[in-house]
């Protein structure tokens, strides 16, 4: 890999580790941030201000690739109509604007690739069915967001920029996200399976998300949707047991489905959704997962 890579969402869970990995590989990194002065990124990173929509051409021009990870968090509050609007706009409108900005650049200045985050929410809830990238989308709010998000990213193809949509599963990282949220209750012996615990959880270690993003930058064979999930999904029951073991605590509790629905149908639907997602595209390209098994991934972060 040579030249520079531009990253949005560089201060997020995946973005920070991606920036560090790129810098260690000797790649120059640019970042788009709403608050450049408070971004807290390494001094080597060239940070440009961004309003979440219109990207400055000087930040885009001459980069090897654009990795778009920015977006309003889905969990962490009631999914009101206003939050749903922010979640959708922060993904779909920002991606659309970036694709249009890429098209407006002279051909010689355009990046080779746009690697854009998406999510396994694209598939809806599918029970025990094994899901690869060829499966159709599901129903519901988050599936609809993912459909529009990926369509916005695909607009870059009209400008000759290869577009990749990483359908990311539950990211395991010590510093944030689902694992950080679960660590305290599980450490207190309050870990609980959700509903009957039979729903499949498509998880992935954060370093493997980073690895797939870099593979998508470098590998011209990557195009379109790529499931960013570990090759060994587990049920919620098994995930609960594995996390409790990793922390040396029991986990005998259960959060009934009815209680979870008090959080709202959209949130409960996501917590109880079953997605047995397989990383077919990654396997087809020979991608080697650093953490293919859940116990090893948990040990690495805990």
CORMO-V422486 format. One record per pair of residues at least 24 apart in sequence whose C-alpha atoms are under 10 Angstrom apart, sorted by the first residue. I is the first residue (numbers start at 1). J is the second residue. D is the distance in Angstrom with one decimal. If there is no record, write none. Layout:
# CORMO-V422486
I&J&D  I&J&D
This chain:
# CORMO-V422486
1&25&8.3  1&26&8.7  1&27&7.1  1&64&8.4  1&214&9.0  1&217&8.3  1&218&6.5  2&26&8.1  2&27&6.2  2&28&8.1  2&63&9.4  2&64&7.3  2&218&9.5  3&27&6.4  3&28&6.4  3&29&8.8  3&62&8.0  3&63&6.4  3&64&5.7  3&65&8.9  4&28&4.4  4&29&5.4  4&30&6.9  4&46&9.9  4&60&9.7  4&61&9.9  4&62&7.7  4&63&5.0  4&64&5.5  4&65&7.4  4&66&9.2  4&111&9.5  5&29&5.1  5&30&6.1  5&31&8.4  5&59&9.8  5&60&9.0  5&62&9.2  5&63&5.5  5&64&5.5  5&65&5.1  5&66&5.9  5&67&7.4  5&111&8.7  5&113&9.9  5&217&8.9  6&30&4.6  6&31&5.4  6&32&7.5  6&45&9.7  6&46&9.1  6&47&9.4  6&48&9.9  6&59&7.4  6&60&7.0  6&61&9.7  6&62&9.8  6&63&6.6  6&64&8.0  6&65&6.3  6&66&4.8  6&67&6.2  6&68&8.2  6&111&9.3  6&114&9.7  7&31&4.8  7&32&6.5  7&33&9.2  7&47&9.5  7&59&10.0  7&60&9.9  7&65&8.6  7&66&5.9  7&67&4.8  7&68&5.9  7&69&7.2  7&70&8.7  7&115&9.5  7&116&10.0  8&32&5.1  8&33&6.9  8&34&9.8  8&47&10.0  8&48&10.0  8&50&9.2  8&52&9.1  8&66&8.0  8&67&6.4  8&68&4.9  8&69&5.4  8&70&5.4  8&71&9.1  8&116&9.5  9&33&7.3  9&34&9.6  9&67&8.7  9&68&6.8  9&69&4.7  9&70&4.0  9&71&7.3  9&72&10.0  10&39&8.4  10&40&9.8  10&41&7.9  10&45&9.9  10&47&9.6  10&67&9.2  10&68&8.8  10&69&7.4  10&70&7.7  11&38&9.9  11&39&6.5  11&40&7.6  11&41&7.1  11&69&9.6  11&70&9.0  12&69&8.0  12&70&7.7  12&71&9.4  12&176&8.9  12&177&9.7  13&69&9.5  13&171&8.6  13&172&9.5  13&173&7.6  13&174&9.5  13&175&7.4  13&176&6.4  13&177&7.2  13&206&7.9  14&69&7.8  14&70&10.0  14&171&8.4  14&172&9.9  14&173&8.7  14&176&9.7  14&177&9.8  14&205&10.0  14&206&6.3  14&207&8.0  14&208&9.8  14&209&7.2  14&210&6.7  14&213&9.8  15&67&8.9  15&68&9.1  15&69&6.8  15&70&8.6  15&206&9.8  15&209&9.9  15&210&8.1  16&40&9.8  16&41&7.8  16&42&9.5  16&210&9.6  17&206&7.9  17&207&7.4  17&209&9.6  17&210&7.0  18&67&9.5  18&206&9.3  18&207&8.2  18&209&8.7  18&210&5.4  18&211&8.3  18&213&8.2  18&214&8.2  19&45&8.2  19&210&9.2  20&45&9.8  21&207&9.2  21&210&8.0  21&211&8.9  21&214&9.1  22&210&9.5  22&214&8.3  27&64&9.9  28&63&9.2  28&64&9.8  29&63&9.0  30&59&7.1  30&60&8.8  30&63&8.6  30&66&9.3  31&59&8.0  31&60&9.8  31&66&9.5  31&67&9.5  31&68&9.9  32&56&8.9  32&59&7.8  32&60&9.6  32&68&9.5  32&70&9.3  33&70&9.2  51&94&9.2  52&89&9.4  52&90&7.0  52&91&9.2  52&93&8.5  52&94&5.8  52&95&9.2  52&97&8.9  52&98&9.4  53&89&9.4  53&90&8.3  53&91&9.8  53&92&9.9  53&93&6.8  53&94&4.8  53&95&8.0  53&96&8.4  53&97&5.7  53&98&7.3  53&101&9.8  54&93&9.8  54&94&7.7  54&95&10.0  54&96&9.8  54&97&6.1  54&98&7.1  54&100&9.2  54&101&7.5  55&94&8.9  55&97&7.6  55&98&6.5  55&99&9.9  55&100&9.7  55&101&6.9  55&102&9.3  56&98&9.6  56&101&8.3  57&98&9.9  57&101&7.1  57&102&8.3  57&104&8.7  57&105&7.3  57&109&9.6  57&110&10.0  58&105&9.8  58&109&9.9  60&98&9.1  60&101&8.2  60&102&7.3  60&105&8.3  60&109&8.0  60&110&7.4  60&111&7.5  61&101&9.8  61&102&8.4  61&105&7.0  61&106&8.5  61&107&9.7  61&108&8.7  61&109&4.9  61&110&6.0  61&111&7.3  62&105&9.6  62&106&9.9  62&107&10.0  62&108&7.8  62&109&4.7  62&110&6.3  62&111&6.6  62&112&9.6  63&109&7.4  63&110&7.1  63&111&5.3  63&112&8.1  63&113&9.4  64&109&9.2  64&110&8.0  64&111&4.9  64&112&5.8  64&113&7.2  64&114&9.4  64&217&8.1  64&218&9.3  65&110&8.5  65&111&4.8  65&112&5.6  65&113&4.8  65&114&5.9  65&115&7.5  65&161&9.1  65&162&9.4  65&214&9.8  65&216&9.6  65&217&6.4  65&218&9.0  66&98&9.2  66&102&9.5  66&110&9.7  66&111&6.8  66&112&8.4  66&113&6.4  66&114&4.9  66&115&6.2  66&116&8.1  66&161&9.9  66&163&9.8  66&217&8.4  67&113&8.3  67&114&6.0  67&115&4.7  67&116&5.8  67&117&8.0  67&164&9.5  67&213&7.6  67&214&9.2  67&216&9.6  67&217&8.3  68&94&9.1  68&95&7.6  68&98&8.8  68&114&7.4  68&115&6.2  68&116&4.7  68&117&6.2  68&118&9.6  68&153&9.4  68&165&9.6  69&95&9.7  69&115&8.6  69&116&6.3  69&117&5.3  69&118&8.6  69&166&9.7  70&94&8.4  70&95&9.2  70&116&9.1  70&117&8.1  71&95&9.8  71&117&9.0  71&118&10.0  73&177&9.6  74&142&9.0  74&267&8.9  75&177&9.1  75&178&9.2  75&267&7.6  75&270&9.6  76&177&9.9  76&181&9.9  76&267&9.7  77&263&8.8  77&264&10.0  77&267&9.0  78&263&7.1  78&264&7.1  78&266&9.0  78&267&7.9  79&263&8.9  79&264&7.4  79&265&9.0  79&266&7.0  79&267&7.2  80&264&9.2  80&266&9.7  84&141&8.2  84&142&9.1  84&145&9.3  85&145&9.9  87&142&9.2  87&145&8.2  88&141&9.2  88&142&8.6  88&144&9.0  88&145&5.8  88&146&8.7  88&148&8.6  88&149&8.1  89&145&9.0  89&149&9.3  90&149&9.7  91&116&9.6  91&117&8.8  91&118&8.8  91&145&8.0  91&146&8.7  91&148&8.8  91&149&6.1  91&150&9.4  91&152&9.0  91&153&9.8  92&145&7.4  92&146&8.4  92&147&9.3  92&148&6.2  92&149&4.6  92&150&8.1  92&151&8.5  92&152&6.3  92&153&8.4  93&148&9.3  93&149&8.2  93&152&7.8  94&149&9.1  94&152&8.8  94&153&9.6  95&148&9.7  95&149&6.9  95&150&8.6  95&151&9.2  95&152&5.7  95&153&5.8  95&154&9.4  95&155&9.1  95&156&9.4  96&148&9.5  96&149&8.1  96&150&9.5  96&151&8.5  96&152&4.8  96&153&6.6  96&154&9.0  96&155&7.3  96&156&8.6  97&152&8.5  97&153&9.5  97&155&9.9  98&152&9.0  98&153&8.3  98&155&9.5  98&156&8.4  99&152&7.2  99&153&6.4  99&154&8.1  99&155&5.9  99&156&4.8  99&157&8.6  99&158&9.0  99&159&8.3  99&161&8.8  99&163&9.6  100&152&9.4  100&153&9.7  100&155&7.7  100&156&7.3  100&158&9.6  100&159&8.6  101&156&9.2  101&159&9.9  102&155&9.6  102&156&6.9  102&157&9.9  102&158&9.9  102&159&7.2  102&160&9.4  102&161&7.9  103&155&8.8  103&156&6.9  103&157&9.0  103&158&7.6  103&159&5.0  103&160&8.3  103&161&8.4  104&159&8.4  105&159&9.1  106&159&9.9  107&159&8.1  107&160&8.4  107&161&9.5  110&159&8.5  110&160&8.6  110&161&7.4  111&160&9.2  111&161&6.6  111&162&8.7  112&160&7.9  112&161&5.3  112&162&6.2  112&163&8.9  112&217&8.2  112&218&9.5  112&220&8.9  113&156&8.5  113&157&9.0  113&160&8.8  113&161&5.2  113&162&4.5  113&163&5.8  113&164&7.6  113&216&8.2  113&217&6.3  113&218&8.9  113&219&9.7  113&220&8.5  113&222&9.6  113&223&9.1  114&153&7.5  114&154&8.9  114&156&7.2  114&157&9.0  114&161&6.6  114&162&6.1  114&163&4.9  114&164&6.3  114&165&8.5  114&216&9.0  114&217&7.9  114&223&9.6  115&153&8.4  115&161&10.0  115&162&8.3  115&163&6.0  115&164&4.8  115&165&6.1  115&166&7.3  115&212&9.8  115&213&6.8  115&214&9.0  115&216&6.8  115&217&6.9  115&222&9.6  115&223&9.0  115&224&9.3  115&225&10.0  116&149&8.8  116&150&8.0  116&152&9.7  116&153&6.7  116&154&9.5  116&163&7.5  116&164&6.1  116&165&4.9  116&166&6.2  116&167&9.0  116&213&8.7  116&216&9.9  116&224&9.8  116&225&9.6  117&146&9.4  117&149&8.7  117&150&8.6  117&153&9.2  117&164&8.4  117&165&5.7  117&166&4.9  117&167&6.5  117&168&7.0  117&209&10.0  117&213&9.1  117&225&9.8  117&226&9.8  117&228&9.4  118&145&9.1  118&146&6.1  118&147&8.9  118&149&7.0  118&150&6.9  118&153&9.6  118&164&9.4  118&165&5.7  118&166&5.2  118&167&4.5  118&168&6.1  118&169&9.2  118&225&8.5  118&226&9.2  118&227&9.1  118&228&9.2  119&143&8.6  119&145&9.4  119&146&6.6  119&147&9.8  119&149&9.6  119&150&9.7  119&165&8.6  119&166&6.9  119&167&4.0  119&168&4.5  119&169&6.3  119&170&9.0  119&225&9.9  119&226&9.8  119&227&8.3  119&228&8.3  119&229&9.9  120&146&8.4  120&166&8.8  120&167&5.0  120&168&5.7  120&169&5.6  120&170&8.7  120&202&7.8  120&203&9.9  120&226&9.9  120&227&7.3  120&228&8.3  120&229&8.6  120&275&7.7  120&276&9.7  120&277&7.7  121&145&8.7  121&146&7.0  121&147&9.6  121&167&8.0  121&168&8.6  121&169&8.3  121&270&8.0  121&273&8.9  121&275&8.5  122&146&5.2  122&147&6.6  122&148&9.9  122&149&9.8  122&150&9.5  122&167&7.7  122&168&9.8  123&147&9.6  123&167&9.6  123&273&9.9  123&274&9.6  123&275&7.4  123&276&9.8  123&277&8.8  124&269&9.2  124&270&8.6  124&273&7.2  124&274&8.1  124&275&7.5  125&199&8.9  125&200&9.3  125&269&8.4  125&270&8.3  125&272&8.4  125&273&4.8  125&274&4.9  125&275&5.7  125&276&9.1  126&199&9.2  126&200&9.1  126&273&7.6  126&274&5.7  126&275&5.6  126&276&7.5  126&277&9.4  127&198&8.8  127&199&6.8  127&200&7.5  127&273&7.8  127&274&5.0  127&275&6.5  127&276&7.5  128&198&9.0  128&199&7.9  128&200&7.3  128&235&9.8  128&274&7.2  128&275&7.4  128&276&6.2  128&277&9.6  129&200&9.6  129&274&8.9  129&275&7.7  129&276&6.3  129&277&8.4  130&200&9.9  130&275&7.8  130&276&5.1  130&277&5.9  130&278&6.6  131&227&9.4  131&275&7.3  131&276&5.9  131&277&4.6  131&278&5.8  131&279&8.7  131&280&9.0  132&225&9.6  132&226&8.8  132&227&7.3  132&276&8.8  132&277&6.1  132&278&5.2  132&279&6.6  132&280&5.9  132&281&8.1  133&167&8.9  133&224&9.0  133&225&6.2  133&226&6.5  133&227&6.5  133&277&8.6  133&278&8.1  133&279&7.8  133&280&7.0  133&281&7.2  134&225&8.6  134&226&9.9  134&280&9.3  134&281&9.7  140&266&8.1  140&269&9.0  140&270&9.9  141&266&7.5  142&266&8.5  142&270&8.7  150&224&8.4  150&225&8.1  151&224&9.9  153&224&9.1  154&223&9.6  154&224&7.6  154&225&9.9  157&223&9.8  157&224&9.8  162&216&9.6  162&217&9.3  162&220&7.8  162&221&9.6  162&222&8.4  162&223&6.5  162&224&8.4  163&216&9.2  163&217&9.7  163&220&9.9  163&222&8.3  163&223&5.7  163&224&5.9  163&225&8.8  164&213&9.0  164&216&7.0  164&217&8.8  164&220&10.0  164&222&6.6  164&223&4.8  164&224&4.6  164&225&5.9  164&226&7.1  165&213&9.6  165&216&9.3  165&222&9.4  165&223&7.8  165&224&5.7  165&225&4.7  165&226&6.0  165&227&8.4  165&228&9.3  166&209&8.5  166&212&8.2  166&213&7.7  166&216&9.0  166&223&9.8  166&224&8.4  166&225&6.0  166&226&4.9  166&227&5.9  166&228&5.7  166&229&9.3  167&209&9.9  167&225&6.7  167&226&5.9  167&227&4.7  167&228&5.4  167&229&7.9  167&277&9.8  167&279&9.6  168&202&8.6  168&203&8.4  168&204&7.9  168&206&10.0  168&209&7.5  168&226&8.5  168&227&6.3  168&228&4.6  168&229&6.2  168&230&9.8  169&201&8.0  169&202&5.2  169&203&5.1  169&204&6.1  169&205&9.3  169&206&10.0  169&209&9.1  169&227&7.9  169&228&6.2  169&229&5.3  169&230&8.4  169&233&9.9  169&275&9.4  169&277&8.5  170&201&7.4  170&202&6.1  170&203&4.4  170&204&6.0  170&205&8.3  170&206&9.1  170&228&9.3  170&229&7.9  170&230&9.6  171&202&9.0  171&203&6.0  171&204&5.1  171&205&5.7  171&206&5.6  171&207&9.2  171&208&9.3  171&209&7.9  171&228&9.4  171&229&8.5  171&230&9.8  172&203&7.1  172&204&6.1  172&205&4.8  172&206&5.6  172&207&8.9  172&208&9.8  172&209&9.8  172&294&9.6  172&297&7.5  172&298&7.5  172&300&9.7  172&301&7.6  172&302&9.9  173&204&9.2  173&205&6.7  173&206&5.7  173&207&8.5  173&297&9.0  173&298&8.5  173&300&8.9  173&301&6.0  173&302&8.7  174&205&10.0  174&206&9.2  174&298&8.9  174&300&8.9  174&301&5.1  174&302&6.5  175&301&8.6  175&302&10.0  178&203&10.0  179&243&9.0  179&298&8.8  179&301&8.8  179&302&9.2  180&301&9.7  180&302&9.6  182&240&9.7  182&243&8.9  183&243&8.4  183&244&9.2  183&247&8.3  183&302&8.8  184&247&10.0  185&244&10.0  185&251&9.9  186&240&8.8  186&243&7.5  186&244&6.2  186&245&9.7  186&246&9.8  186&247&7.4  186&248&9.2  186&249&7.0  186&250&8.1  186&251&7.3  187&243&9.4  187&244&7.7  187&246&9.7  187&247&6.2  187&248&7.9  187&249&6.4  187&250&8.9  187&251&9.7  188&244&9.9  188&247&9.5  188&249&7.5  188&250&9.0  188&251&9.6  189&244&7.9  189&247&9.2  189&248&9.0  189&249&5.5  189&250&5.6  189&251&6.1  189&252&8.4  189&253&8.9  190&244&9.4  190&249&8.8  190&250&8.0  190&251&6.5  190&252&8.1  190&253&6.9  190&254&9.4  191&240&6.9  191&241&8.8  191&243&8.5  191&244&7.0  191&249&8.5  191&250&7.6  191&251&5.0  191&252&7.4  191&253&6.4  191&254&8.2  191&255&9.3  192&236&9.4  192&237&8.6  192&240&6.6  192&241&8.9  192&244&9.3  192&250&9.5  192&251&5.8  192&252&6.5  192&253&4.4  192&254&4.7  192&255&6.1  192&256&9.6  193&235&9.6  193&236&6.2  193&237&5.6  193&238&8.7  193&239&8.3  193&240&5.8  193&241&8.4  193&251&8.0  193&252&8.1  193&253&6.6  193&254&4.9  193&255&6.2  193&256&8.7  194&236&6.8  194&237&7.7  194&240&8.8  194&253&9.1  194&254&6.1  194&255&5.0  194&256&6.6  194&257&7.0  194&259&9.8  194&260&8.0  194&268&9.6  194&271&7.2  194&272&6.8  195&236&8.9  195&237&9.2  195&254&6.7  195&255&5.7  195&256&4.7  195&257&4.6  195&258&8.2  195&259&9.0  195&260&8.0  195&268&9.8  195&271&8.8  195&272&6.8  196&235&10.0  196&236&8.5  196&237&7.7  196&254&7.8  196&255&8.5  196&256&7.6  196&257&7.8  196&272&8.8  197&235&6.5  197&236&4.7  197&237&4.4  197&238&7.9  197&239&9.0  197&240&8.5  197&254&8.4  197&255&9.3  197&256&9.7  197&257&9.9  197&272&8.2  197&274&9.7  198&234&9.1  198&235&5.4  198&236&6.0  198&237&6.2  198&238&8.6  198&272&8.9  198&273&9.7  198&274&7.9  199&234&8.4  199&235&5.3  199&236&5.8  199&237&8.0  199&238&9.9  199&271&8.9  199&272&6.4  199&273&6.2  199&274&4.2  199&275&7.2  199&276&8.4  200&233&6.7  200&234&5.6  200&235&4.2  200&236&6.1  200&237&8.9  200&238&9.3  200&239&9.3  200&272&8.9  200&273&7.5  200&274&4.6  200&275&5.2  200&276&5.3  200&277&8.4  201&229&9.6  201&232&9.7  201&233&6.0  201&234&5.6  201&235&5.6  201&236&6.0  201&237&9.6  201&238&9.4  201&239&7.9  201&271&9.3  201&272&9.4  201&273&8.2  201&274&6.6  201&275&6.2  201&276&6.8  201&277&8.3  202&227&9.6  202&228&8.9  202&229&5.8  202&230&7.0  202&231&8.8  202&232&8.1  202&233&5.1  202&234&7.1  202&235&8.6  202&236&9.7  202&274&8.6  202&275&6.4  202&276&6.3  202&277&5.9  202&278&8.2  202&279&9.8  203&228&8.6  203&229&5.6  203&230&6.0  203&231&9.0  203&232&8.4  203&233&6.4  203&234&8.0  203&239&9.4  203&276&9.9  203&277&9.1  203&292&9.8  203&293&9.8  203&294&8.2  203&297&9.7  204&228&7.0  204&229&4.9  204&230&4.8  204&231&8.6  204&232&9.2  204&233&8.7  204&289&9.4  204&291&7.9  204&292&8.1  204&293&9.2  204&294&8.4  204&297&8.1  205&229&8.2  205&230&7.5  205&289&9.0  205&290&8.3  205&291&6.4  205&292&8.4  205&293&9.5  205&294&8.6  205&296&9.6  205&297&6.0  205&298&8.3  205&300&9.0  205&301&8.7  206&290&10.0  206&291&9.4  206&297&9.1  206&301&9.4  207&289&9.0  207&290&7.5  207&291&8.3  207&297&9.6  208&287&9.6  208&288&8.8  208&289&6.1  208&290&6.3  208&291&7.1  208&292&8.9  208&297&10.0  209&289&9.4  211&287&8.6  211&288&8.9  211&289&8.2  211&290&8.6  212&282&7.8  212&287&7.7  212&288&9.3  212&289&8.9  215&282&9.1  215&285&9.3  215&287&7.8  216&282&9.5  219&285&8.7  221&281&9.7  221&284&10.0  221&285&7.7  222&281&8.0  222&282&8.6  222&284&10.0  222&285&8.0  223&281&9.4  224&281&9.7  225&281&8.2  226&278&9.8  226&279&7.1  226&280&7.9  226&281&5.8  226&282&6.9  227&277&7.4  227&278&6.9  227&279&4.9  227&280&7.3  227&281&7.0  227&282&7.4  228&277&9.1  228&278&8.7  228&279&6.4  228&280&9.7  228&281&9.2  228&282&7.9  229&276&9.8  229&277&7.1  229&278&6.9  229&279&5.9  229&280&9.7  229&282&9.2  229&289&9.6  229&292&9.2  230&277&8.7  230&278&7.6  230&279&6.9  230&282&9.8  230&289&7.3  230&290&9.4  230&291&7.5  230&292&5.5  230&293&7.5  230&294&8.5  230&297&9.8  231&276&10.0  231&277&8.4  231&278&6.1  231&279&6.1  231&280&8.7  231&282&9.4  231&283&8.6  231&289&8.1  231&291&9.2  231&292&5.9  231&293&7.8  231&294&9.8  232&276&9.2  232&277&9.0  232&278&8.0  232&279&9.3  232&291&9.8  232&292&6.4  232&293&6.2  232&294&7.6  233&275&8.8  233&276&6.4  233&277&7.2  233&278&7.9  233&292&9.2  233&293&8.5  233&294&8.2  234&275&9.8  234&276&8.1  234&293&9.5  234&294&8.1  235&274&8.3  235&275&9.3  235&276&8.7  236&271&9.4  236&272&8.8  236&274&9.0  238&294&9.6  239&294&7.9  239&295&9.2  242&294&7.6  242&295&6.5  242&298&8.2  243&294&8.9  243&295&8.0  243&298&7.1  243&299&9.3  243&302&9.4  245&295&8.9  245&298&9.9  246&295&7.4  246&296&9.5  246&298&6.9  246&299&6.7  246&302&7.6  247&298&9.4  247&299&9.2  247&302&7.8
